[in-house]
Amino acid sequence: MKNVVLSADGDRMVYSVPDSVADRLDEYCLAFTEWLYASPHARKYRIGGGLCYNEADFISYLNCWIFPEQPSQLVRNLGWIDFDQPLPEPWQDCPQFNF
């Protein structure tokens, strides 16, 4: 398990995820957004012709559908950090994605 930093235009959240997710974070996040549009299991995220979701929903997707045997979990809420600001140690080198 490796740490990643996720956000949805809010607080930055550190999650422990399977190594393959951390190593290819962009790919997994983009696959999640495709799943949101296509899967009947994602119907609850489709609201008024748009999508409503956050980083916790991505973690739920990983835990339910992709890696149920290796559940991801929240490590820490880093709070609001502008995207032009560096992350605090020891999180500076973690892969990041903003939904």
C-alpha positions, 0 to 999 in steps of 0.5 A: 500500500502507498499513499496518494493525495486526493481532492475534489476542489476542497481539502487535500486528503491522504489515502493509503491505496494499493500500489498499482493505484498509486503507480497509475493514479491518473489511469484509475481516476479516469477509469472511475469517471468513465464508470460514473457515466456507464455503470448502473451501479453509479446511478446515484452519482448522476444528478440533474444531467451531471455528476456529483461525487468526491474523492471518498466516492473514488475510494468507495469505488476502489474498495467495492469494485476494483480492490475489495481484498485490499481496501484503501483507507483515509490516512489524514486530512491535510486541510485546504492547500492551494494548488500552487503551494507544496504539500507538507512533509512527508506527503510532498512526493505522493501522487496527486489527483483533483477531481 
